[in-house]
Amino acid sequence: MRESLLEVQVYIRLMCDLRYISEKKYVELAEQTASMSKQMVAWEKSEQQKQSDGNRCED
């Protein structure tokens, strides 16, 4: 999933460089995608924690 988000970030940068979007819009979109990336990292860590907790043996 994060690979797809990185691809979107590259396209947004390219759109700014080619002047399809303004720098102001680029900053706005960059902040939004950065926020999404952080959320995805936190979600992935949460899922890994759930999996490792499920693999523990209860005494």
Jmol script that loads the backbone (N, CA, C; Angstrom):
load data "model"
ATOM      1  N   MET A   1       0.811  -1.200   0.000  1.00  0.00           N
ATOM      2  CA  MET A   1       0.000   0.000   0.000  1.00  0.00           C
ATOM      3  C   MET A   1       0.856   1.267   0.000  1.00  0.00           C
ATOM      4  N   ARG A   2       1.902   1.243   0.809  1.00  0.00           N
ATOM      5  CA  ARG A   2       2.737   2.447   0.876  1.00  0.00           C
ATOM      6  C   ARG A   2       3.410   2.733  -0.460  1.00  0.00           C
ATOM      7  N   GLU A   3       3.682   1.676  -1.221  1.00  0.00           N
ATOM      8  CA  GLU A   3       4.297   1.882  -2.530  1.00  0.00           C
ATOM      9  C   GLU A   3       3.363   2.690  -3.426  1.00  0.00           C
ATOM     10  N   SER A   4       2.084   2.409  -3.342  1.00  0.00           N
ATOM     11  CA  SER A   4       1.104   3.147  -4.140  1.00  0.00           C
ATOM     12  C   SER A   4       1.053   4.609  -3.719  1.00  0.00           C
ATOM     13  N   LEU A   5       1.146   4.846  -2.424  1.00  0.00           N
ATOM     14  CA  LEU A   5       1.133   6.219  -1.930  1.00  0.00           C
ATOM     15  C   LEU A   5       2.390   6.961  -2.375  1.00  0.00           C
ATOM     16  N   LEU A   6       3.524   6.278  -2.367  1.00  0.00           N
ATOM     17  CA  LEU A   6       4.762   6.902  -2.850  1.00  0.00           C
ATOM     18  C   LEU A   6       4.641   7.268  -4.329  1.00  0.00           C
ATOM     19  N   GLU A   7       3.995   6.399  -5.070  1.00  0.00           N
ATOM     20  CA  GLU A   7       3.775   6.669  -6.489  1.00  0.00           C
ATOM     21  C   GLU A   7       2.898   7.909  -6.671  1.00  0.00           C
ATOM     22  N   VAL A   8       1.873   8.037  -5.865  1.00  0.00           N
ATOM     23  CA  VAL A   8       1.000   9.208  -5.915  1.00  0.00           C
ATOM     24  C   VAL A   8       1.804  10.464  -5.590  1.00  0.00           C
ATOM     25  N   GLN A   9       2.675  10.383  -4.581  1.00  0.00           N
ATOM     26  CA  GLN A   9       3.496  11.537  -4.207  1.00  0.00           C
ATOM     27  C   GLN A   9       4.401  11.976  -5.361  1.00  0.00           C
ATOM     28  N   VAL A  10       4.942  11.009  -6.079  1.00  0.00           N
ATOM     29  CA  VAL A  10       5.792  11.327  -7.237  1.00  0.00           C
ATOM     30  C   VAL A  10       4.972  12.021  -8.321  1.00  0.00           C
ATOM     31  N   TYR A  11       3.771  11.516  -8.577  1.00  0.00           N
ATOM     32  CA  TYR A  11       2.916  12.136  -9.585  1.00  0.00           C
ATOM     33  C   TYR A  11       2.507  13.558  -9.196  1.00  0.00           C
ATOM     34  N   ILE A  12       2.239  13.757  -7.927  1.00  0.00           N
ATOM     35  CA  ILE A  12       1.896  15.107  -7.464  1.00  0.00           C
ATOM     36  C   ILE A  12       3.068  16.049  -7.680  1.00  0.00           C
ATOM     37  N   ARG A  13       4.275  15.591  -7.362  1.00  0.00           N
ATOM     38  CA  ARG A  13       5.463  16.425  -7.565  1.00  0.00           C
ATOM     39  C   ARG A  13       5.656  16.729  -9.051  1.00  0.00           C
ATOM     40  N   LEU A  14       5.458  15.730  -9.878  1.00  0.00           N
ATOM     41  CA  LEU A  14       5.589  15.909 -11.319  1.00  0.00           C
ATOM     42  C   LEU A  14       4.567  16.917 -11.839  1.00  0.00           C
ATOM     43  N   MET A  15       3.340  16.826 -11.333  1.00  0.00           N
ATOM     44  CA  MET A  15       2.300  17.772 -11.749  1.00  0.00           C
ATOM     45  C   MET A  15       2.693  19.201 -11.375  1.00  0.00           C
ATOM     46  N   CYS A  16       3.305  19.375 -10.231  1.00  0.00           N
ATOM     47  CA  CYS A  16       3.760  20.701  -9.817  1.00  0.00           C
ATOM     48  C   CYS A  16       4.905  21.167 -10.716  1.00  0.00           C
ATOM     49  N   ASP A  17       5.868  20.281 -10.941  1.00  0.00           N
ATOM     50  CA  ASP A  17       7.021  20.642 -11.782  1.00  0.00           C
ATOM     51  C   ASP A  17       6.586  21.026 -13.194  1.00  0.00           C
ATOM     52  N   LEU A  18       5.571  20.352 -13.703  1.00  0.00           N
ATOM     53  CA  LEU A  18       5.081  20.645 -15.053  1.00  0.00           C
ATOM     54  C   LEU A  18       4.011  21.744 -15.059  1.00  0.00           C
ATOM     55  N   ARG A  19       3.752  22.286 -13.880  1.00  0.00           N
ATOM     56  CA  ARG A  19       2.823  23.400 -13.685  1.00  0.00           C
ATOM     57  C   ARG A  19       1.367  23.070 -14.012  1.00  0.00           C
ATOM     58  N   TYR A  20       1.007  21.797 -13.759  1.00  0.00           N
ATOM     59  CA  TYR A  20      -0.406  21.428 -13.870  1.00  0.00           C
ATOM     60  C   TYR A  20      -1.165  21.854 -12.616  1.00  0.00           C
ATOM     61  N   ILE A  21      -0.425  21.944 -11.506  1.00  0.00           N
ATOM     62  CA  ILE A  21      -1.009  22.436 -10.258  1.00  0.00           C
ATOM     63  C   ILE A  21      -0.083  23.519  -9.697  1.00  0.00           C
ATOM     64  N   SER A  22      -0.644  24.393  -8.889  1.00  0.00           N
ATOM     65  CA  SER A  22       0.148  25.469  -8.289  1.00  0.00           C
ATOM     66  C   SER A  22       1.010  24.918  -7.157  1.00  0.00           C
ATOM     67  N   GLU A  23       2.010  25.706  -6.754  1.00  0.00           N
ATOM     68  CA  GLU A  23       2.847  25.309  -5.628  1.00  0.00           C
ATOM     69  C   GLU A  23       2.020  25.247  -4.350  1.00  0.00           C
ATOM     70  N   LYS A  24       1.058  26.145  -4.225  1.00  0.00           N
ATOM     71  CA  LYS A  24       0.179  26.133  -3.059  1.00  0.00           C
ATOM     72  C   LYS A  24      -0.598  24.821  -2.986  1.00  0.00           C
ATOM     73  N   LYS A  25      -1.131  24.385  -4.116  1.00  0.00           N
ATOM     74  CA  LYS A  25      -1.874  23.118  -4.162  1.00  0.00           C
ATOM     75  C   LYS A  25      -0.933  21.947  -3.900  1.00  0.00           C
ATOM     76  N   TYR A  26       0.296  22.036  -4.415  1.00  0.00           N
ATOM     77  CA  TYR A  26       1.283  20.984  -4.174  1.00  0.00           C
ATOM     78  C   TYR A  26       1.548  20.828  -2.677  1.00  0.00           C
ATOM     79  N   VAL A  27       1.749  21.944  -1.989  1.00  0.00           N
ATOM     80  CA  VAL A  27       2.014  21.905  -0.547  1.00  0.00           C
ATOM     81  C   VAL A  27       0.834  21.262   0.182  1.00  0.00           C
ATOM     82  N   GLU A  28      -0.365  21.653  -0.206  1.00  0.00           N
ATOM     83  CA  GLU A  28      -1.572  21.094   0.404  1.00  0.00           C
ATOM     84  C   GLU A  28      -1.639  19.576   0.204  1.00  0.00           C
ATOM     85  N   LEU A  29      -1.410  19.144  -1.024  1.00  0.00           N
ATOM     86  CA  LEU A  29      -1.468  17.710  -1.325  1.00  0.00           C
ATOM     87  C   LEU A  29      -0.316  16.951  -0.665  1.00  0.00           C
ATOM     88  N   ALA A  30       0.856  17.559  -0.604  1.00  0.00           N
ATOM     89  CA  ALA A  30       2.006  16.922   0.027  1.00  0.00           C
ATOM     90  C   ALA A  30       1.746  16.707   1.517  1.00  0.00           C
ATOM     91  N   GLU A  31       1.137  17.683   2.163  1.00  0.00           N
ATOM     92  CA  GLU A  31       0.808  17.538   3.583  1.00  0.00           C
ATOM     93  C   GLU A  31      -0.210  16.423   3.791  1.00  0.00           C
ATOM     94  N   GLN A  32      -1.190  16.345   2.909  1.00  0.00           N
ATOM     95  CA  GLN A  32      -2.218  15.303   3.029  1.00  0.00           C
ATOM     96  C   GLN A  32      -1.621  13.913   2.821  1.00  0.00           C
ATOM     97  N   THR A  33      -0.774  13.763   1.822  1.00  0.00           N
ATOM     98  CA  THR A  33      -0.179  12.448   1.575  1.00  0.00           C
ATOM     99  C   THR A  33       0.801  12.073   2.681  1.00  0.00           C
ATOM    100  N   ALA A  34       1.489  13.051   3.261  1.00  0.00           N
ATOM    101  CA  ALA A  34       2.382  12.771   4.397  1.00  0.00           C
ATOM    102  C   ALA A  34       1.568  12.270   5.591  1.00  0.00           C
ATOM    103  N   SER A  35       0.425  12.880   5.810  1.00  0.00           N
ATOM    104  CA  SER A  35      -0.450  12.454   6.897  1.00  0.00           C
ATOM    105  C   SER A  35      -0.957  11.032   6.652  1.00  0.00           C
ATOM    106  N   MET A  36      -1.334  10.740   5.429  1.00  0.00           N
ATOM    107  CA  MET A  36      -1.800   9.397   5.092  1.00  0.00           C
ATOM    108  C   MET A  36      -0.692   8.380   5.292  1.00  0.00           C
ATOM    109  N   SER A  37       0.521   8.747   4.924  1.00  0.00           N
ATOM    110  CA  SER A  37       1.656   7.854   5.081  1.00  0.00           C
ATOM    111  C   SER A  37       1.888   7.524   6.554  1.00  0.00           C
ATOM    112  N   LYS A  38       1.823   8.526   7.409  1.00  0.00           N
ATOM    113  CA  LYS A  38       1.990   8.305   8.847  1.00  0.00           C
ATOM    114  C   LYS A  38       0.900   7.391   9.390  1.00  0.00           C
ATOM    115  N   GLN A  39      -0.319   7.599   8.929  1.00  0.00           N
ATOM    116  CA  GLN A  39      -1.430   6.753   9.373  1.00  0.00           C
ATOM    117  C   GLN A  39      -1.237   5.313   8.928  1.00  0.00           C
ATOM    118  N   MET A  40      -0.737   5.134   7.719  1.00  0.00           N
ATOM    119  CA  MET A  40      -0.507   3.786   7.212  1.00  0.00           C
ATOM    120  C   MET A  40       0.587   3.079   8.008  1.00  0.00           C
ATOM    121  N   VAL A  41       1.642   3.800   8.351  1.00  0.00           N
ATOM    122  CA  VAL A  41       2.725   3.222   9.146  1.00  0.00           C
ATOM    123  C   VAL A  41       2.185   2.785  10.508  1.00  0.00           C
ATOM    124  N   ALA A  42       1.398   3.648  11.145  1.00  0.00           N
ATOM    125  CA  ALA A  42       0.825   3.315  12.445  1.00  0.00           C
ATOM    126  C   ALA A  42      -0.103   2.103  12.335  1.00  0.00           C
ATOM    127  N   TRP A  43      -0.891   2.043  11.284  1.00  0.00           N
ATOM    128  CA  TRP A  43      -1.799   0.917  11.080  1.00  0.00           C
ATOM    129  C   TRP A  43      -1.009  -0.379  10.890  1.00  0.00           C
ATOM    130  N   GLU A  44       0.058  -0.320  10.077  1.00  0.00           N
ATOM    131  CA  GLU A  44       0.874  -1.511   9.847  1.00  0.00           C
ATOM    132  C   GLU A  44       1.520  -1.989  11.146  1.00  0.00           C
ATOM    133  N   LYS A  45       2.013  -1.063  11.961  1.00  0.00           N
ATOM    134  CA  LYS A  45       2.605  -1.437  13.247  1.00  0.00           C
ATOM    135  C   LYS A  45       1.563  -2.078  14.150  1.00  0.00           C
ATOM    136  N   SER A  46       0.363  -1.534  14.152  1.00  0.00           N
ATOM    137  CA  SER A  46      -0.725  -2.079  14.959  1.00  0.00           C
ATOM    138  C   SER A  46      -1.058  -3.505  14.519  1.00  0.00           C
ATOM    139  N   GLU A  47      -1.111  -3.714  13.223  1.00  0.00           N
ATOM    140  CA  GLU A  47      -1.413  -5.051  12.702  1.00  0.00           C
ATOM    141  C   GLU A  47      -0.304  -6.035  13.054  1.00  0.00           C
ATOM    142  N   GLN A  48       0.944  -5.605  12.967  1.00  0.00           N
ATOM    143  CA  GLN A  48       2.064  -6.476  13.333  1.00  0.00           C
ATOM    144  C   GLN A  48       2.001  -6.827  14.813  1.00  0.00           C
ATOM    145  N   GLN A  49       1.655  -5.854  15.646  1.00  0.00           N
ATOM    146  CA  GLN A  49       1.541  -6.095  17.083  1.00  0.00           C
ATOM    147  C   GLN A  49       0.430  -7.100  17.367  1.00  0.00           C
ATOM    148  N   LYS A  50      -0.692  -6.960  16.684  1.00  0.00           N
ATOM    149  CA  LYS A  50      -1.801  -7.906  16.864  1.00  0.00           C
ATOM    150  C   LYS A  50      -1.369  -9.325  16.491  1.00  0.00           C
ATOM    151  N   GLN A  51      -0.613  -9.436  15.398  1.00  0.00           N
ATOM    152  CA  GLN A  51      -0.168 -10.743  14.949  1.00  0.00           C
ATOM    153  C   GLN A  51       0.809 -11.347  15.944  1.00  0.00           C
ATOM    154  N   SER A  52       1.744 -10.547  16.459  1.00  0.00           N
ATOM    155  CA  SER A  52       2.726 -11.088  17.393  1.00  0.00           C
ATOM    156  C   SER A  52       2.063 -11.428  18.727  1.00  0.00           C
ATOM    157  N   ASP A  53       1.055 -10.660  19.133  1.00  0.00           N
ATOM    158  CA  ASP A  53       0.322 -10.987  20.362  1.00  0.00           C
ATOM    159  C   ASP A  53      -0.466 -12.280  20.187  1.00  0.00           C
ATOM    160  N   GLY A  54      -0.955 -12.533  19.027  1.00  0.00           N
ATOM    161  CA  GLY A  54      -1.716 -13.759  18.758  1.00  0.00           C
ATOM    162  C   GLY A  54      -0.858 -14.992  18.723  1.00  0.00           C
ATOM    163  N   ASN A  55       0.446 -14.830  18.500  1.00  0.00           N
ATOM    164  CA  ASN A  55       1.360 -15.965  18.437  1.00  0.00           C
ATOM    165  C   ASN A  55       1.914 -16.361  19.787  1.00  0.00           C
ATOM    166  N   ARG A  56       1.645 -15.596  20.829  1.00  0.00           N
ATOM    167  CA  ARG A  56       2.146 -15.910  22.164  1.00  0.00           C
ATOM    168  C   ARG A  56       1.299 -17.003  22.799  1.00  0.00           C
ATOM    169  N   CYS A  57       1.939 -17.824  23.557  1.00  0.00           N
ATOM    170  CA  CYS A  57       1.230 -18.890  24.285  1.00  0.00           C
ATOM    171  C   CYS A  57       0.811 -18.353  25.643  1.00  0.00           C
ATOM    172  N   GLU A  58      -0.403 -18.610  26.014  1.00  0.00           N
ATOM    173  CA  GLU A  58      -0.942 -18.199  27.324  1.00  0.00           C
ATOM    174  C   GLU A  58      -0.696 -19.320  28.317  1.00  0.00           C
ATOM    175  N   ASP A  59      -0.236 -19.003  29.511  1.00  0.00           N
ATOM    176  CA  ASP A  59      -0.044 -20.013  30.560  1.00  0.00           C
ATOM    177  C   ASP A  59      -1.224 -20.071  31.473  1.00  0.00           C
TER     178      ASP A  59
END
end "model"
wireframe off; spacefill off
backbone 0.3
color backbone group
